[in-house]
Amino acid sequence: MLLKKVHVYLYVISVALTYFLLWPIFYYLSRKPSRYRSMNAVRRAWGFLSSALVGFFFKYEYEQLIDWSKTYVVCPNHTSNLDIAAMCILVNNNCSFMGKEELKDGLVTKLFFKSVDIPVNRDSKMSSYRAFKEAGERLKNGTSLIIFPEGKIDDEYPPKLHEFKNGPFRLAIDLKIPIIPVSSSNTWKMLWDDGTKYGTRPGICKFYVHKPIGTHNLTADDADTLKDEVYNIIQQKIG
């Protein structure tokens, strides 16, 4: 357990150190939306580097090859802070995360959630409306959206898959954007939540990228059915 506690601090140091080394680049790229694609490219490299330095690696298995030149709503299950770096690396194109409003105040997340990413206060209908309206505009402009449909990391350990929120599925149907479910079955074993309770250990985090689910023939009345379909796909894969 002591080594696991030491390792989590090494990971925090790795994330912080590499972020501050790259901060001038991130800051410059965050000033204009036209630079967000480049900001995502640097973030992708940062996600790999900060994780690899302490022995976290990501392995992706694909049900079918993904054409990342197209726009998607990417819906992964959420068990670990490592999921964020993993999704940065996976989505090889311009993308925005949608996440809780508190991330606007995070030391490392603040810059992203005041520029390329979209904060949302799910307890406020007005905040949710504004956030999903902004997400819709991003999708229309060809920016893929990454959203964890559970809305949080499970408080239980080992984590279980929680009920999904409706937002991403309504959005995908309204804009006729395909959804990509992503299943992570073992990332929590390396780092659960933020890693502070049980520590962390190096390892290979495995992700299964399911084939995109088309929404062209769906209507708003199908949102719950689509939500349940994505939930079941992920649940069956993670066991």
MARLODREN-283413 format. One line per 8 residues: number of its first residue (from 1); for each residue x, y, z of C-alpha. Coordinates in steps of 0.5 Angstrom, whole numbers, plus 500, padded with zeros to 3 digits. Each point is the difference from the previous one (the first is absolute). Example, Ala and Ser with C-alpha at 12.3 -4.5 7.8 and 13.67 -1.06 7.14 Angstrom:
1> 525/491/516 ~ 502/507/498
***
This chain:
1> 500/500/500 ~ 506/505/501 ~ 502/499/493 ~ 494/501/498 ~ 499/507/504 ~ 507/502/497 ~ 498/498/493 ~ 494/505/500
9> 504/506/502 ~ 505/498/495 ~ 494/500/495 ~ 498/507/503 ~ 507/503/499 ~ 500/497/493 ~ 493/503/498 ~ 502/507/503
17> 507/501/498 ~ 499/498/493 ~ 494/505/500 ~ 504/505/502 ~ 505/499/495 ~ 495/500/495 ~ 496/506/503 ~ 503/505/495
25> 497/496/494 ~ 494/499/503 ~ 499/507/502 ~ 501/503/493 ~ 496/494/496 ~ 494/502/505 ~ 499/507/498 ~ 497/499/494
33> 495/494/498 ~ 503/499/493 ~ 506/497/504 ~ 496/495/504 ~ 502/495/495 ~ 507/501/501 ~ 499/500/508 ~ 497/494/500
41> 506/497/496 ~ 504/502/505 ~ 495/498/506 ~ 501/493/497 ~ 507/500/500 ~ 500/502/507 ~ 495/495/502 ~ 505/495/498
49> 506/503/502 ~ 497/501/507 ~ 498/493/501 ~ 505/496/497 ~ 505/504/504 ~ 498/496/506 ~ 498/493/497 ~ 493/501/497
57> 498/498/493 ~ 494/500/496 ~ 498/494/496 ~ 494/501/495 ~ 496/494/497 ~ 495/502/494 ~ 494/496/498 ~ 501/504/493
65> 505/505/498 ~ 498/507/502 ~ 500/506/494 ~ 502/506/505 ~ 499/505/494 ~ 493/499/502 ~ 496/503/506 ~ 498/496/506
73> 497/500/507 ~ 505/495/504 ~ 497/497/506 ~ 504/496/505 ~ 499/497/506 ~ 504/504/506 ~ 504/497/505 ~ 506/504/501
81> 504/507/498 ~ 504/496/495 ~ 494/499/496 ~ 501/508/498 ~ 507/499/497 ~ 497/493/497 ~ 495/504/496 ~ 505/505/498
89> 504/495/497 ~ 494/496/497 ~ 497/506/496 ~ 505/502/495 ~ 496/506/498 ~ 497/507/503 ~ 496/498/506 ~ 497/503/506
97> 499/497/507 ~ 493/502/503 ~ 501/499/508 ~ 498/503/507 ~ 501/507/501 ~ 505/499/506 ~ 505/499/494 ~ 500/507/498
105> 504/501/507 ~ 505/494/500 ~ 507/502/499 ~ 501/496/494 ~ 493/500/497 ~ 498/507/501 ~ 504/502/493 ~ 496/495/496
113> 493/501/503 ~ 501/507/499 ~ 502/499/493 ~ 499/493/496 ~ 496/497/505 ~ 493/501/502 ~ 498/500/508 ~ 493/499/502
121> 496/500/507 ~ 495/494/499 ~ 496/503/506 ~ 499/506/496 ~ 495/500/494 ~ 502/506/497 ~ 508/498/501 ~ 498/493/497
129> 496/504/494 ~ 506/505/499 ~ 505/494/500 ~ 496/495/495 ~ 499/506/495 ~ 507/502/500 ~ 502/492/499 ~ 495/500/494
137> 503/506/497 ~ 507/496/501 ~ 497/494/497 ~ 497/504/494 ~ 507/503/499 ~ 503/493/499 ~ 503/499/508 ~ 499/494/503
145> 497/500/507 ~ 503/495/505 ~ 495/499/506 ~ 500/495/506 ~ 492/499/500 ~ 500/497/507 ~ 502/507/502 ~ 505/498/506
153> 504/495/502 ~ 497/495/504 ~ 501/500/508 ~ 500/493/501 ~ 506/496/499 ~ 501/496/496 ~ 496/505/495 ~ 493/498/497
161> 497/503/494 ~ 495/505/502 ~ 494/502/496 ~ 501/505/494 ~ 498/507/500 ~ 495/501/494 ~ 504/507/497 ~ 505/497/495
169> 495/495/497 ~ 495/505/499 ~ 506/505/497 ~ 502/494/495 ~ 493/499/498 ~ 498/507/499 ~ 507/501/496 ~ 500/493/496
177> 507/499/503 ~ 502/493/501 ~ 502/498/507 ~ 506/496/502 ~ 500/496/506 ~ 506/498/504 ~ 501/495/505 ~ 506/500/505
185> 500/494/504 ~ 506/500/504 ~ 503/508/501 ~ 497/500/507 ~ 505/495/502 ~ 506/504/498 ~ 497/507/503 ~ 493/500/503
193> 496/507/500 ~ 506/505/502 ~ 505/494/503 ~ 500/503/506 ~ 496/495/504 ~ 503/494/498 ~ 507/502/496 ~ 502/498/493
201> 504/495/497 ~ 503/500/493 ~ 496/496/494 ~ 497/500/494 ~ 493/503/500 ~ 496/496/495 ~ 494/504/496 ~ 495/496/495
209> 498/505/494 ~ 493/498/498 ~ 498/501/493 ~ 496/507/499 ~ 492/500/501 ~ 497/504/495 ~ 494/505/501 ~ 497/502/494
217> 494/496/500 ~ 499/501/508 ~ 495/506/503 ~ 500/503/506 ~ 495/495/503 ~ 506/495/499 ~ 505/503/505 ~ 498/495/505
225> 501/494/496 ~ 506/503/497 ~ 503/501/507 ~ 498/493/502 ~ 503/497/494 ~ 507/504/502 ~ 500/498/507 ~ 499/492/499
233> 505/500/494 ~ 505/503/506 ~ 497/496/505 ~ 501/493/496 ~ 507/502/499 ~ 503/502/507 ~ 496/494/503
***
